[in-house]
Amino acid sequence: MSLDVARTTTETFRRATENGDVELAVSMMSEDVVLRSPLTDRGRFTGKADVRAVFEAAMGSFKDIRFHTDLGDDRKRALFYRGRVGRTAIEECSLVRLDEEGRIVELTMWIRPLPGIVAVMGALGPKIARGFGKPRMAVLLSVLIKPLQLMVGSGDKLAARVLKR
């Protein structure tokens, strides 16, 4: 595979993500694609159907996504974007691995800053649980995230005050 094919894949994937086009984003993936969550190392999403469900939840929650960096070679790319979840700013990095035909076979994602991670957890956790037919788990996640959101939000405000000079 050539570097041009890799760049075409990630360009299409980036455009789809920025426009909230789940079908176009998923069309860039292999049938057995693996998504490694930025929220937990205890599980992963395998196959287009599971990854589609995650992308539907994410694209319904993330706003103003704008990619700013795409770098790498013909088999591994690193994609970076900024956006928001609600009023909380996020920045995400995705390590994208491609097969010999230029399809995405693996996505490993990281999110910063901490309030952004917590906002993503609060927005996506319940949606993904409902999407996988676990409504009670969705309610439990919604309840459990509230104290964490309060603590992290308060800590972030205090950190900002400490850093002011």
N, CA, C and O of each residue as an XYZ file, in Angstrom:
660
protein
N       0.849     -1.172      0.000
C       0.000      0.000      0.000
C       0.896      1.236      0.000
O       1.998      1.226      0.550
N       0.409      2.278     -0.615
C       1.190      3.513     -0.716
C       0.771      4.521      0.353
O      -0.288      4.409      0.972
N       1.629      5.491      0.540
C       1.336      6.577      1.460
C       0.126      7.376      0.988
O      -0.643      7.879      1.807
N      -0.050      7.496     -0.329
C      -1.214      8.212     -0.868
C      -2.527      7.521     -0.476
O      -3.505      8.191     -0.144
N      -2.547      6.195     -0.514
C      -3.753      5.454     -0.123
C      -4.041      5.692      1.362
O      -5.187      5.927      1.744
N      -3.002      5.630      2.193
C      -3.179      5.874      3.628
C      -3.725      7.273      3.871
O      -4.644      7.455      4.669
N      -3.171      8.244      3.197
C      -3.642      9.622      3.376
C      -5.068      9.800      2.885
O      -5.834     10.558      3.482
N      -5.438      9.123      1.816
C      -6.815      9.198      1.321
C      -7.776      8.605      2.346
O      -8.844      9.164      2.591
N      -7.402      7.477      2.944
C      -8.235      6.856      3.971
C      -8.442      7.801      5.147
O      -9.573      8.027      5.577
N      -7.339      8.354      5.668
C      -7.496      9.212      6.851
C      -8.154     10.539      6.499
O      -8.855     11.112      7.333
N      -7.947     11.038      5.291
C      -8.642     12.270      4.870
C     -10.154     12.035      4.839
O     -10.923     12.868      5.318
N     -10.574     10.911      4.280
C     -11.998     10.578      4.226
C     -12.561     10.368      5.631
O     -13.653     10.840      5.949
N     -11.816      9.663      6.458
C     -12.235      9.421      7.841
C     -12.362     10.734      8.607
O     -13.334     10.929      9.336
N     -11.401     11.627      8.454
C     -11.447     12.929      9.137
C     -12.658     13.736      8.677
O     -13.387     14.293      9.498
N     -12.867     13.798      7.374
C     -14.006     14.556      6.826
C     -15.324     13.983      7.353
O     -16.221     14.734      7.737
N     -15.439     12.653      7.370
C     -16.651     12.005      7.871
C     -16.881     12.345      9.340
O     -18.007     12.638      9.742
N     -15.831     12.306     10.132
C     -15.945     12.594     11.560
C     -16.333     14.050     11.785
O     -17.211     14.336     12.599
N     -15.698     14.957     11.085
C     -16.031     16.378     11.230
C     -17.484     16.663     10.843
O     -18.117     17.549     11.417
N     -18.010     15.915      9.871
C     -19.373     16.133      9.395
C     -20.409     15.243     10.077
O     -21.593     15.307      9.745
N     -19.978     14.418     11.024
C     -20.917     13.542     11.729
C     -21.475     12.432     10.864
O     -22.574     11.943     11.126
N     -20.743     12.020      9.835
C     -21.192     10.992      8.897
C     -20.679      9.623      9.346
O     -19.600      9.189      8.945
N     -21.463      8.959     10.176
C     -21.073      7.669     10.737
C     -20.835      6.648      9.627
O     -19.837      5.928      9.655
N     -21.734      6.579      8.659
C     -21.606      5.564      7.601
C     -20.319      5.728      6.798
O     -19.658      4.740      6.480
N     -19.963      6.963      6.471
C     -18.724      7.190      5.724
C     -17.515      6.829      6.577
O     -16.575      6.210      6.079
N     -17.523      7.206      7.855
C     -16.404      6.867      8.742
C     -16.237      5.350      8.833
O     -15.124      4.837      8.714
N     -17.335      4.641      9.044
C     -17.280      3.184      9.195
C     -16.892      2.507      7.872
O     -16.297      1.429      7.881
N     -17.219      3.125      6.756
C     -16.857      2.534      5.459
C     -15.346      2.485      5.240
O     -14.871      1.759      4.366
N     -14.602      3.237      6.010
C     -13.140      3.234      5.910
C     -12.515      2.111      6.731
O     -11.294      1.955      6.735
N     -13.347      1.321      7.431
C     -12.867      0.305      8.364
C     -13.002     -1.103      7.808
O     -13.881     -1.386      6.994
N     -12.111     -1.981      8.264
C     -12.215     -3.390      7.919
C     -13.374     -4.007      8.701
O     -13.839     -3.422      9.679
N     -13.835     -5.164      8.285
C     -14.955     -5.833      8.960
C     -14.625     -6.161     10.415
O     -15.511     -6.130     11.270
N     -13.360     -6.475     10.708
C     -12.968     -6.876     12.056
C     -12.207     -5.767     12.789
O     -11.343     -6.045     13.620
N     -12.530     -4.524     12.479
C     -11.887     -3.372     13.111
C     -11.974     -3.473     14.634
O     -12.941     -4.008     15.176
N     -10.954     -2.955     15.315
C     -10.913     -2.931     16.773
C     -10.787     -1.480     17.217
O      -9.937     -0.740     16.720
N     -11.640     -1.079     18.158
C     -11.582      0.252     18.760
C     -11.189      0.091     20.220
O     -11.893     -0.552     20.998
N     -10.068      0.678     20.578
C      -9.609      0.675     21.970
C     -10.052      1.986     22.598
O      -9.664      3.069     22.159
N     -10.855      1.870     23.612
C     -11.506      3.007     24.246
C     -10.513      3.920     24.964
O      -9.531      3.450     25.538
N     -10.777      5.233     24.926
C      -9.965      6.148     25.736
C     -10.402      6.162     27.197
O      -9.742      6.781     28.032
N     -11.505      5.487     27.516
C     -12.077      5.555     28.855
C     -11.740      4.363     29.734
O     -11.702      4.493     30.958
N     -11.499      3.214     29.138
C     -11.200      2.026     29.936
C     -10.305      1.086     29.147
O     -10.398      0.983     27.924
N      -9.443      0.409     29.874
C      -8.587     -0.600     29.256
C      -9.178     -1.994     29.465
O      -8.574     -2.995     29.080
N     -10.351     -2.050     30.072
C     -10.975     -3.337     30.409
C     -11.772     -3.943     29.264
O     -12.226     -5.083     29.358
N     -11.940     -3.216     28.221
C     -12.714     -3.747     27.107
C     -12.362     -3.036     25.824
O     -11.715     -1.989     25.819
N     -12.797     -3.622     24.759
C     -12.610     -2.998     23.447
C     -13.815     -3.350     22.602
O     -14.559     -4.279     22.913
N     -13.996     -2.608     21.544
C     -15.106     -2.827     20.630
C     -14.533     -3.470     19.372
O     -13.575     -2.966     18.785
N     -15.129     -4.587     18.966
C     -14.601     -5.345     17.840
C     -15.683     -5.534     16.788
O     -16.806     -5.933     17.097
N     -15.331     -5.243     15.550
C     -16.242     -5.399     14.424
C     -16.971     -4.111     14.110
O     -17.167     -3.257     14.975
N     -17.371     -3.987     12.847
C     -18.019     -2.761     12.387
C     -19.301     -2.426     13.146
O     -19.569     -1.253     13.408
N     -20.083     -3.419     13.498
C     -21.360     -3.144     14.169
C     -21.127     -2.485     15.529
O     -21.780     -1.494     15.856
N     -20.201     -3.030     16.325
C     -19.916     -2.445     17.632
C     -19.292     -1.061     17.497
O     -19.657     -0.138     18.225
N     -18.354     -0.917     16.569
C     -17.691      0.377     16.384
C     -18.694      1.409     15.858
O     -18.636      2.577     16.242
N     -19.603      0.990     14.992
C     -20.654      1.896     14.502
C     -21.486      2.421     15.677
O     -21.796      3.611     15.732
N     -21.847      1.545     16.610
C     -22.643      1.963     17.774
C     -21.897      3.009     18.598
O     -22.501      3.971     19.071
N     -20.598      2.828     18.771
C     -19.798      3.802     19.512
C     -19.741      5.119     18.753
O     -19.894      6.185     19.350
N     -19.524      5.057     17.453
C     -19.444      6.281     16.642
C     -20.784      7.013     16.612
O     -20.810      8.243     16.607
N     -21.885      6.284     16.592
C     -23.196      6.944     16.632
C     -23.368      7.704     17.940
O     -23.858      8.834     17.943
N     -22.969      7.091     19.047
C     -23.057      7.769     20.347
C     -22.125      8.983     20.377
O     -22.508     10.058     20.839
N     -20.911      8.802     19.886
C     -19.923      9.893     19.915
C     -20.349     11.052     19.017
O     -20.312     12.209     19.436
N     -20.743     10.750     17.812
C     -21.079     11.817     16.869
C     -22.362     12.537     17.259
O     -22.611     13.654     16.805
N     -23.168     11.911     18.087
C     -24.340     12.601     18.613
C     -24.020     13.474     19.817
O     -24.849     14.277     20.244
N     -22.822     13.317     20.363
C     -22.433     14.050     21.575
C     -21.311     15.059     21.345
O     -21.266     16.093     22.012
N     -20.407     14.772     20.413
C     -19.270     15.652     20.157
C     -19.693     16.755     19.202
O     -20.471     16.517     18.278
N     -19.192     17.941     19.419
C     -19.513     19.101     18.572
C     -18.228     19.803     18.146
O     -17.188     19.688     18.795
N     -18.327     20.518     17.058
C     -17.236     21.377     16.573
C     -15.914     20.639     16.392
O     -14.856     21.196     16.680
N     -15.957     19.416     15.928
C     -14.729     18.647     15.710
C     -13.976     19.242     14.524
O     -14.530     19.428     13.440
N     -12.694     19.536     14.761
C     -11.809     20.029     13.696
C     -10.454     19.376     13.865
O      -9.758     19.602     14.855
N     -10.089     18.565     12.888
C      -8.774     17.928     12.910
C      -7.705     18.968     12.605
O      -7.899     19.849     11.767
N      -6.579     18.855     13.292
C      -5.482     19.788     13.050
C      -4.177     19.106     12.671
O      -3.250     19.773     12.210
N      -4.081     17.785     12.855
C      -2.834     17.095     12.529
C      -3.139     15.672     12.059
O      -3.978     14.978     12.633
N      -2.446     15.258     11.012
C      -2.510     13.889     10.490
C      -1.096     13.549     10.064
O      -0.587     14.102      9.089
N      -0.462     12.642     10.788
C       0.919     12.305     10.439
C       1.166     10.821     10.605
O       0.435     10.129     11.314
N       2.210     10.340      9.941
C       2.567      8.937     10.033
C       3.014      8.391      8.701
O       3.412      9.140      7.809
N       2.946      7.068      8.570
C       3.383      6.417      7.346
C       2.211      5.682      6.694
O       1.051      5.986      6.975
N       2.513      4.722      5.830
C       1.457      4.049      5.070
C       0.689      3.004      5.875
O      -0.326      2.505      5.389
N       1.129      2.650      7.085
C       0.426      1.655      7.902
C      -0.055      2.178      9.247
O      -0.962      1.605      9.851
N       0.553      3.270      9.720
C       0.181      3.849     11.008
C       0.068      5.358     10.850
O       0.963      6.015     10.318
N      -1.068      5.899     11.330
C      -1.298      7.341     11.271
C      -1.709      7.827     12.656
O      -2.348      7.093     13.410
N      -1.348      9.046     12.990
C      -1.804      9.687     14.224
C      -2.657     10.881     13.821
O      -2.199     11.769     13.103
N      -3.899     10.896     14.289
C      -4.847     11.962     13.965
C      -5.195     12.718     15.242
O      -5.456     12.109     16.280
N      -5.198     14.037     15.162
C      -5.495     14.879     16.318
C      -6.610     15.846     15.952
O      -6.617     16.421     14.864
N      -7.558     16.019     16.879
C      -8.591     17.035     16.671
C      -8.943     17.699     17.983
O      -8.650     17.195     19.067
N      -9.585     18.852     17.848
C     -10.184     19.547     18.988
C     -11.688     19.626     18.745
O     -12.146     19.702     17.605
N     -12.433     19.607     19.823
C     -13.880     19.719     19.745
C     -14.415     19.987     21.133
O     -13.708     20.504     21.998
N     -15.670     19.631     21.338
C     -16.251     19.793     22.668
C     -17.370     18.783     22.871
O     -17.962     18.264     21.924
N     -17.628     18.532     24.128
C     -18.764     17.733     24.569
C     -19.522     18.644     25.523
O     -19.034     18.962     26.607
N     -20.715     19.063     25.119
C     -21.413     20.088     25.886
C     -20.583     21.356     25.846
O     -20.215     21.831     24.772
N     -20.291     21.900     27.011
C     -19.458     23.111     27.089
C     -17.994     22.793     27.351
O     -17.176     23.704     27.472
N     -17.655     21.512     27.440
C     -16.306     21.096     27.817
C     -15.445     20.852     26.586
O     -15.796     20.059     25.711
N     -14.311     21.547     26.533
C     -13.363     21.371     25.426
C     -12.627     20.044     25.575
O     -12.279     19.622     26.678
N     -12.402     19.399     24.432
C     -11.618     18.167     24.421
C     -10.597     18.238     23.290
O     -10.745     18.993     22.329
N      -9.572     17.436     23.441
C      -8.637     17.186     22.354
C      -8.411     15.686     22.343
O      -8.186     15.068     23.384
N      -8.473     15.114     21.162
C      -8.317     13.666     21.051
C      -7.206     13.336     20.071
O      -7.009     14.015     19.064
N      -6.496     12.283     20.395
C      -5.500     11.708     19.492
C      -5.929     10.275     19.216
O      -6.318      9.549     20.131
N      -5.858      9.877     17.968
C      -6.179      8.503     17.586
C      -4.994      7.907     16.836
O      -4.509      8.481     15.861
N      -4.535      6.754     17.300
C      -3.565      5.977     16.552
C      -4.373      5.078     15.627
O      -5.161      4.250     16.085
N      -4.177      5.243     14.338
C      -4.942      4.510     13.336
C      -3.992      3.538     12.635
O      -2.983      3.947     12.061
N      -4.323      2.263     12.687
C      -3.535      1.238     11.979
C      -4.324      0.806     10.754
O      -5.535      0.594     10.822
N      -3.627      0.678      9.639
C      -4.257      0.350      8.361
C      -3.768     -1.003      7.849
O      -2.633     -1.406      8.106
N      -4.649     -1.703      7.115
C      -4.242     -2.954      6.493
C      -3.612     -2.675      5.132
O      -3.424     -1.519      4.753
N      -3.292     -3.725      4.410
C      -2.608     -3.584      3.113
C      -3.477     -2.928      2.044
O      -2.967     -2.480      1.018
N      -4.785     -2.871      2.281
C      -5.685     -2.225      1.325
C      -6.075     -0.808      1.747
O      -6.866     -0.148      1.072
N      -5.518     -0.346      2.863
C      -5.792      1.004      3.318
C      -7.035      1.131      4.184
O      -7.492      2.245      4.440
N      -7.590      0.015      4.639
C      -8.742      0.070      5.547
C      -8.252      0.159      6.989
O      -7.193     -0.367      7.332
N      -9.025      0.822      7.811
C      -8.676      0.952      9.228
C      -8.956     -0.374      9.924
O     -10.076     -0.883      9.883
N      -7.927     -0.928     10.564
C      -8.088     -2.187     11.291
C      -8.055     -1.979     12.804
O      -8.510     -2.833     13.564
N      -7.512     -0.838     13.235
C      -7.458     -0.563     14.667
C      -7.435      0.936     14.915
O      -6.745      1.692     14.231
N      -8.216      1.347     15.921
C      -8.225      2.725     16.404
C      -7.965      2.683     17.908
O      -8.705      2.041     18.653
N      -6.924      3.362     18.344
C      -6.661      3.514     19.768
C      -6.738      5.002     20.059
O      -6.045      5.801     19.430
N      -7.591      5.378     21.023
C      -7.882      6.795     21.241
C      -7.473      7.252     22.631
O      -7.557      6.502     23.604
N      -7.022      8.521     22.702
C      -6.702      9.191     23.961
C      -7.385     10.544     23.954
O      -7.493     11.188     22.911
N      -7.851     10.976     25.126
C      -8.544     12.266     25.247
C      -7.914     13.058     26.386
O      -7.507     12.493     27.402
N      -7.842     14.342     26.206
C      -7.394     15.266     27.242
C      -8.276     16.491     27.189
O      -8.958     16.670     26.180
N      -8.318     17.315     28.153
C      -7.839     17.185     29.533
C      -8.814     16.343     30.363
O      -9.812     15.839     29.848
N      -8.509     16.204     31.646
C      -9.327     15.358     32.516
C     -10.812     15.733     32.501
O     -11.646     14.832     32.417
N     -11.187     17.022     32.577
C     -12.621     17.326     32.488
C     -13.235     16.853     31.164
O     -14.416     16.509     31.116
N     -12.453     16.836     30.115
C     -12.935     16.337     28.830
C     -13.206     14.845     28.860
O     -14.216     14.378     28.335
N     -12.300     14.100     29.476
C     -12.491     12.650     29.595
C     -13.771     12.356     30.374
O     -14.564     11.500     29.984
N     -13.960     13.069     31.466
C     -15.148     12.849     32.303
C     -16.412     13.246     31.540
O     -17.433     12.566     31.645
N     -16.355     14.335     30.776
C     -17.517     14.733     29.971
C     -17.846     13.669     28.928
O     -19.015     13.358     28.700
N     -16.820     13.114     28.299
C     -17.036     12.049     27.306
C     -17.649     10.829     27.983
O     -18.578     10.219     27.454
N     -17.128     10.477     29.150
C     -17.674      9.325     29.880
C     -19.150      9.537     30.216
O     -19.967      8.628     30.068
N     -19.478     10.740     30.668
C     -20.864     11.037     31.017
C     -21.793     11.052     29.820
O     -22.954     10.657     29.926
N     -21.290     11.507     28.678
C     -22.113     11.587     27.475
C     -22.240     10.238     26.774
O     -23.328      9.872     26.330
N     -21.142      9.497     26.672
C     -21.153      8.272     25.883
C     -21.509      7.017     26.655
O     -22.194      6.141     26.127
N     -21.056      6.917     27.898
C     -21.285      5.686     28.667
C     -22.738      5.234     28.653
O     -23.020      4.102     28.261
N     -23.671      6.094     29.071
C     -25.080      5.682     29.077
C     -25.622      5.382     27.669
O     -26.394      4.439     27.495
N     -25.227      6.172     26.672
C     -25.710      5.931     25.300
C     -25.232      4.583     24.780
O     -25.998      3.833     24.176
N     -23.959      4.282     25.019
C     -23.410      3.006     24.543
C     -24.083      1.848     25.278
O     -24.428      0.839     24.663
N     -24.270      1.991     26.588
C     -24.940      0.916     27.345
C     -26.345      0.670     26.798
O     -26.744     -0.478     26.605
N     -27.102      1.755     26.546
C     -28.452      1.584     25.967
C     -28.364      0.937     24.584
O     -29.161      0.060     24.249
N     -27.391      1.376     23.785
C     -27.226      0.832     22.438
C     -26.918     -0.658     22.433
O     -27.249     -1.363     21.480
N     -26.281     -1.137     23.501
C     -25.967     -2.556     23.612
C     -27.017     -3.307     24.429
O     -26.776     -4.422     24.892
N     -28.202     -2.672     24.603
C     -29.314     -3.345     25.253
C     -29.179     -3.488     26.757
O     -29.686     -4.448     27.338
N     -28.497     -2.539     27.398
C     -28.310     -2.593     28.849
C     -28.824     -1.307     29.488
O     -28.033     -0.485     29.948
N     -30.161     -1.126     29.520
C     -30.723      0.124     30.040
C     -30.441      0.352     31.521
O     -30.255      1.496     31.937
N     -30.405     -0.700     32.319
C     -30.102     -0.527     33.747
C     -28.666     -0.047     33.942
O     -28.395      0.786     34.807
N     -27.760     -0.571     33.142
C     -26.373     -0.132     33.207
C     -26.267      1.333     32.793
O     -25.457      2.074     33.349
N     -27.069      1.754     31.830
C     -27.086      3.154     31.404
C     -27.487      4.066     32.551
O     -26.877      5.116     32.756
N     -28.506      3.673     33.298
C     -28.958      4.466     34.449
C     -27.863      4.492     35.515
O     -27.566      5.549     36.073
N     -27.275      3.361     35.794
C     -26.212      3.285     36.797
C     -25.034      4.179     36.409
O     -24.514      4.918     37.245
N     -24.619      4.115     35.167
C     -23.519      4.980     34.702
C     -23.879      6.454     34.828
O     -23.044      7.264     35.231
N     -25.099      6.805     34.491
C     -25.542      8.203     34.608
C     -25.453      8.701     36.045
O     -25.057      9.841     36.290
N     -25.818      7.852     36.986
C     -25.792      8.230     38.399
C     -24.350      8.289     38.917
O     -23.984      9.225     39.628
N     -23.545      7.305     38.568
C     -22.185      7.224     39.106
C     -21.261      8.321     38.582
O     -20.315      8.705     39.269
N     -21.515      8.825     37.394
C     -20.633      9.831     36.815
C     -20.823     11.204     37.447
O     -19.896     12.015     37.428
N     -21.990     11.487     38.003
C     -22.289     12.831     38.537
C     -21.279     13.293     39.593
O     -20.753     14.400     39.468
N     -20.984     12.489     40.635
C     -20.003     12.954     41.623
C     -18.611     13.186     41.015
O     -17.905     14.121     41.393
N     -18.236     12.326     40.075
C     -16.934     12.489     39.417
C     -16.897     13.792     38.617
O     -15.898     14.510     38.642
N     -17.982     14.094     37.911
C     -18.050     15.352     37.159
C     -17.928     16.548     38.098
O     -17.241     17.517     37.777
N     -18.577     16.491     39.235
C     -18.512     17.581     40.203
C     -17.096     17.743     40.752
O     -16.580     18.859     40.818
N     -16.474     16.646     41.141
C     -15.117     16.710     41.688
C     -14.110     17.220     40.664
O     -13.299     18.095     40.968
N     -14.161     16.677     39.459
C     -13.199     17.073     38.430
C     -13.422     18.526     38.014
O     -12.462     19.275     37.828
N     -14.683     18.924     37.869
C     -14.971     20.315     37.512
C     -14.471     21.283     38.568
O     -13.895     22.319     38.237
N     -14.685     20.956     39.838
C     -14.210     21.805     40.938
C     -12.691     21.844     40.974
O     -12.096     22.906     41.158
N     -12.069     20.698     40.800
C     -10.607     20.641     40.784
C     -10.013     21.420     39.632
O      -8.972     22.059     39.787
N     -10.656     21.376     38.484
C     -10.168     22.114     37.319
C     -10.247     23.621     37.566
O      -9.339     24.363     37.191
N     -11.333     24.070     38.197
C     -11.463     25.503     38.514
C     -10.403     25.935     39.520
O      -9.836     27.021     39.397
N     -10.134     25.096     40.508
C      -9.096     25.412     41.482
C      -7.717     25.451     40.821
O      -6.910     26.332     41.117
N      -7.453     24.510     39.939
C      -6.167     24.489     39.237
C      -5.970     25.759     38.435
O      -4.866     26.301     38.395
N      -7.022     26.243     37.795
C      -6.927     27.478     37.017
C      -6.578     28.653     37.917
O      -5.807     29.529     37.527
N      -7.143     28.675     39.122
C      -6.832     29.757     40.072
C      -5.394     29.673     40.548
O      -4.738     30.700     40.723
N      -4.892     28.456     40.760
C      -3.510     28.274     41.203
C      -2.538     28.760     40.129
O      -1.500     29.344     40.442
N      -2.879     28.516     38.865
C      -1.979     28.874     37.776
C      -1.991     30.344     37.403
O      -1.094     30.812     36.703
N      -3.010     31.087     37.868
C      -3.036     32.531     37.613
C      -1.947     33.205     38.423
O      -1.739     32.897     39.597
N      -1.275     34.107     37.790
C      -0.192     34.825     38.497
C      -0.440     36.289     38.506
O       0.361     37.047     39.053
